[in-house]
Amino acid sequence: MAFKEIAELKGFNRTFSVSPEARPYTLRDNGFTDTKSGNFIYKRALDSTHKQGLVLKVTVDKDLKGLKISTVNEKGLTAVDISKLDNNSMIVEKVNFIFDGFVDRNVLNEK
């Protein structure tokens, strides 16, 4: 999946872009780590009790312009649509809380 200037999480009606105010230290302060290729990645387990082990992945390219957002299984191989899961209200609330924090801290802009 290629980086896009505007990205959305599958099953959600919210779209985001990287904030022009974001800097590498801003990303690191908000839980992002550096990858070998120079990009920044944020991984957060969404449900510790679910056997599927859902993980939210947000990746920002090294130029701080492109963005990828996805939810995957614990191994990171299969994309999961949260909106189609049973009893997903807690997971949706967690995802919205994470993205609200990113917007408040000028990591992402909501479109």
C-alpha positions, 0 to 999 in steps of 0.5 A: 500500500502506497503512502497517500496525502489523505488516508482513512481507516477502512470502515470509518468515515473520518479522513486524515492527513499529516499536519504541516506542524508535525515534526519528527520529534512530535511523532516520537513524543506521541508513540511513533518509532523510526523504521529502517527506511526512515519512516515513522510507525505507530502500533497499538493493540486495540483489544488484548482479550480478543483472540484475533489481536487487532493492531492499529497501524499508522505510518507516516513517510520520512518526508512527513507528507504521506500517510497509511492507516490500517487495522491488522491482525496480530501478525500484521498480515491481514487487514481487518475491517473493525466496523464488521466485527461483533461487539466493536463499540469498545474498539471503535471508541479506542480508535477514535480516542487515539485519533482525537489525541493525534489531532489535538497534538498536531500530528494529524489533521482531520479532513 
